[in-house]
Amino acid sequence: MNNHSNGTGKNQDAQLEQELNGLRRQYEQLRDQRVRTEQQVTDLTGRLEALKARAEAEYGTSDPKELQALLEEKREENRKVVASYREHIQQIQADLAAVESGVGGDN
């Protein structure tokens, strides 16, 4: 039998106990982090489901590609409306200029 009367065994035991305590702290931190992460996933999943339901109600779909296509359609419609309005304003300005030049020519 080899007896460590010089205290080497006690030092090793103390080191192992210290390492074990450190590992326990790491485990507890990881467990807490896992619980927080699971809660975040639950919260985000709930928010995603609510947004999907809202998109379904407002746009008839919650598919991202279909929503993107709808967005592009709306943008194109807006471009056409703005172009039409711009032409309308330009026509009003031209008509107004014609009236003003006709009224100014009579004086």
LINCOR-V449939 format. One record per pair of residues at least 24 apart in sequence whose ideal C-beta (glycine too) atoms are under 10 Angstrom apart, sorted by the first residue. I is the first residue (numbers start at 0). GAP is how many residues later the second one is. If there is no record, write none. Layout:
i->I gap->GAP
i->I gap->GAP
//
This chain:
none
//
